[in-house]
Amino acid sequence: MLAPNIETFIGCEAKYPDSRIVLYGAPFDSTTSFRPGARFGPSAMRHESFGLETYSPYQDADLTQCAVFDSGDLELSFGSPERALYDIETRAAVILQDEKIPLLLGGEHLVTLGAVRAAAKKYADLHIIHFDAHADLRDQYLDAKLSHACVIRRCWDLLGDGRIHQFAIRSGEREEFQFAKEHTDFHPFDFEGLGHTLSMLKKQNVPIYFTIDLDCLDPSIFPGTGTPEAGGVSFLQLLEALRAVCTANVIGADLNELASTLDHSGISTAAACKVLREFLIALDTKNK
């Protein structure tokens, strides 16, 4: 008997009831302020993942031994950011209710807000760890409060002071940097201070939502993104930091801002696939 051709990320073939991690895609980039294309990121990662081995020599583990279910992409309203966020929140809430870890594939960074809304409703003491080139702390961008440039500010509206921990930030308005100094745990340029932050969060055993904007990587490594910023971290620095965060109580996560069509070499998509493989293995290993 022939089976349907359903494209999943390589090695993510667990059944939903058996899974610990659930992938879901949010192909949305309607508030992108510079170069659009992140809506194609989730499908590109799935398609190009078949050029990647499932085995990670970094962690001596294989993705085929992890319990990951790929639920595919949501069908989102490109004309309404709020409707798109509602649909993302609804999917995240179902996964969280079933005691699994939702891992969202963007899409532009605004999609994170939908997942954080769901997580904050379940976990009153939620913290966020945020890797990014941009602070994303504007209160509005071109009079819009729902923008990828405002996503962490909207998350702050939900959580308040002291519960957002930002790393590798190297771009933003002066007002954003000032706001961060006063309201978030802010670590610009690299991952210095991550060990101390994780030690504190693990001691308290607080639930963590972990959001990675792939433009934290230097554009020499990752040019295929909507708003590239020179001076980013290296691929190996990101992997080391990612694995460290996954030793804490991560209850939800996302990986976003791959705009695959902006890099015809395929290097950016290859990097994103490898980051996702390492992300999934690190999260799964933590739960064993």
Summary of the structure (lengths in Angstrom):
residues: 288
radius of gyration: 17.2
end to end distance: 35.1
largest distance: 61.9
contacts: 1052
relative contact order: 0.19
helix: 40%
strand: 20%
